[in-house]
Amino acid sequence: SKPLSAYFHFLAENRAAVIAENPGLGIGPVQKILSTKWNELDAVEKEVCTCISSRETS
C-alpha cells in the first residue's frame, strides 16, 4: 500500500485524541478540528511528520 503523507500521518496520530476530547462530534467536524491543528503547527512540527512519512517510504 501507498505510504501516508505527512498530513495523513498527523491525522492518524491525532484523530483518537480529538474524538476523545469532543465526544459526539461527527467525522466532518473532527476533520475540521484536525485540519485547523495541522495548519497551526510550525514548520519544525510539520517536518517531524514529514520525516516519519519519508521513513515509511524507504
Rosetta silent file (secondary structure, phi, psi, omega in degrees, C-alpha in Angstrom):
SEQUENCE: SKPLSAYFHFLAENRAAVIAENPGLGIGPVQKILSTKWNELDAVEKEVCTCISSRETS
SCORE:     score description
SCORE:     0.000 S_00000001
   1 L     0.000  158.460 -178.194    0.000    0.000    0.000 S_00000001
   2 L   -71.801  134.989  178.912    0.988    3.599   -0.534 S_00000001
   3 L   -66.714  154.486 -179.049    2.726    5.248    2.445 S_00000001
   4 L   -74.207  143.409  172.523    0.903    8.011    4.274 S_00000001
   5 L   -71.466  168.158  179.162    1.705   11.639    3.524 S_00000001
   6 H   -57.202  -42.253 -179.556    2.878   13.801    6.420 S_00000001
   7 H   -63.339  -46.440 -178.952   -0.632   15.249    6.752 S_00000001
   8 H   -68.944  -31.196  174.424   -2.319   11.853    6.811 S_00000001
   9 H   -64.337  -43.865  176.764    0.241   10.576    9.303 S_00000001
  10 H   -58.368  -45.103  179.286   -0.643   13.560   11.523 S_00000001
  11 H   -59.291  -47.045 -178.074   -4.345   12.731   11.162 S_00000001
  12 H   -61.950  -37.579 -178.127   -3.787    9.097   12.098 S_00000001
  13 H   -75.026  -25.263 -171.122   -1.734   10.060   15.150 S_00000001
  14 H  -113.772  -11.169 -175.517   -4.172   12.692   16.441 S_00000001
  15 H   -58.727  -47.006 -176.836   -7.678   11.571   15.437 S_00000001
  16 H   -60.457  -39.844 -179.705   -8.340    9.463   18.562 S_00000001
  17 H   -66.248  -41.380  179.481   -7.382   12.319   20.897 S_00000001
  18 H   -65.391  -41.214  178.397   -9.656   14.790   19.105 S_00000001
  19 H   -64.251  -40.966  179.503  -12.550   12.315   19.225 S_00000001
  20 H   -64.871  -36.428  179.888  -11.911   11.708   22.948 S_00000001
  21 H   -76.688  -19.438 -174.932  -11.886   15.463   23.617 S_00000001
  22 L  -133.941   62.912 -177.850  -15.063   16.004   21.575 S_00000001
  23 L   -61.191  141.818  178.044  -17.389   13.037   22.085 S_00000001
  24 L    92.836  -10.315  177.782  -20.445   13.038   19.873 S_00000001
  25 L   -76.390  145.884  176.361  -18.897   15.005   17.015 S_00000001
  26 L   -79.652  178.436 -177.607  -19.268   13.574   13.546 S_00000001
  27 H   -62.078  -42.608 -178.530  -16.456   12.862   11.117 S_00000001
  28 H   -58.182  -54.011  178.712  -16.731   16.244    9.371 S_00000001
  29 H   -62.384  -35.217  177.604  -16.254   18.406   12.470 S_00000001
  30 H   -63.766  -44.610  178.713  -13.446   16.139   13.709 S_00000001
  31 H   -61.876  -38.127  179.340  -11.646   16.518   10.367 S_00000001
  32 H   -63.893  -43.048  177.447  -12.094   20.303   10.559 S_00000001
  33 H   -61.628  -45.580  179.855  -10.501   20.386   14.030 S_00000001
  34 H   -62.809  -40.405  178.477   -7.618   18.216   12.810 S_00000001
  35 H   -62.781  -42.745  178.016   -7.139   20.416    9.749 S_00000001
  36 H   -62.645  -44.050  178.923   -7.018   23.515   11.944 S_00000001
  37 H   -61.128  -41.978  178.396   -4.487   21.852   14.254 S_00000001
  38 H   -61.072  -44.954 -178.936   -2.326   20.903   11.241 S_00000001
  39 H   -66.885  -22.656  179.047   -2.424   24.476    9.935 S_00000001
  40 H   -86.354  -11.848  178.413   -1.372   25.769   13.368 S_00000001
  41 L   -65.520  145.364  174.306    1.735   23.555   13.503 S_00000001
  42 L   -83.748  174.160 -174.775    5.015   25.325   12.969 S_00000001
  43 H   -60.538  -36.411 -178.733    7.479   24.226   10.304 S_00000001
  44 H   -65.772  -44.390 -179.994    9.516   22.112   12.744 S_00000001
  45 H   -65.122  -39.016  177.241    6.480   20.131   13.895 S_00000001
  46 H   -66.693  -35.620  179.360    5.388   19.543   10.294 S_00000001
  47 H   -63.332  -36.210  176.701    8.925   18.439    9.430 S_00000001
  48 H   -59.331  -46.257  178.507    8.701   15.733   12.118 S_00000001
  49 H   -63.539  -38.559  179.939    5.586   14.352   10.397 S_00000001
  50 H   -65.308  -41.325  179.121    7.333   14.617    7.026 S_00000001
  51 H   -64.686  -42.137  177.973   10.367   12.687    8.312 S_00000001
  52 H   -61.795  -44.013  179.414    8.165    9.938    9.734 S_00000001
  53 H   -62.659  -41.526 -179.582    6.312    9.753    6.443 S_00000001
  54 H   -64.403  -37.452  178.777    9.591    9.614    4.489 S_00000001
  55 H   -63.337  -31.831 -179.638   10.864    6.726    6.621 S_00000001
  56 H   -71.265  -22.181 -179.097    7.767    4.743    5.695 S_00000001
  57 H   -85.427  -17.668 -178.227    8.588    5.097    2.002 S_00000001
  58 L   -91.016    0.000    0.000   12.114    3.709    2.345 S_00000001
